[in-house]
Amino acid sequence: MRAVVQRVARAAVVVDDAVVGEIGRGLLVYLGVAAADGPGAVAYVADKVAGLRVFKDEAGKMSRSVTDIAGEVLVVSQFTLFGDVRRGRRPSFTDAAEPALAEALYEAVVARLRAGGLRVATGRFRASMCVRSDVDGPVTIQIDSDKLY
């Protein structure tokens, strides 16, 4: 499982000219699910996102998590994080999970974040989405559950 996490002042997902998910200060998470992923990847990524210390304290140090600041999280499915361009110019997505597995694990990450007390908004799985964000910093971190194994 791969996540690209951005610290944002606000973010929203629009589908067919309607806002389907929106947050204020918090984290925008682009989440890709690999074919080999399972419950361990869900726990690893969700816990890393919730505990990622990228928000400033009174001294200006990045030492607070989204949980610490009572921030929000917007999770957007992003299978293209597994795009492989080592051969040619057109990405191959053979490492990405099939839609049924990807959706189940995506929803499991969202559920785990919510169970931890976070307010979580989402995009719409398998939809063409327009993501709008005001990235704060900019701060962008990649989390890869493959580093676990």
Helices and strands as residue ranges (DSSP letters): E 2-15, E 18-23, E 26-32, H 39-51, E 55-56, E 62-64, E 72-77, G 79-82, H 99-115, E 119-122, E 130-144, G 145-148
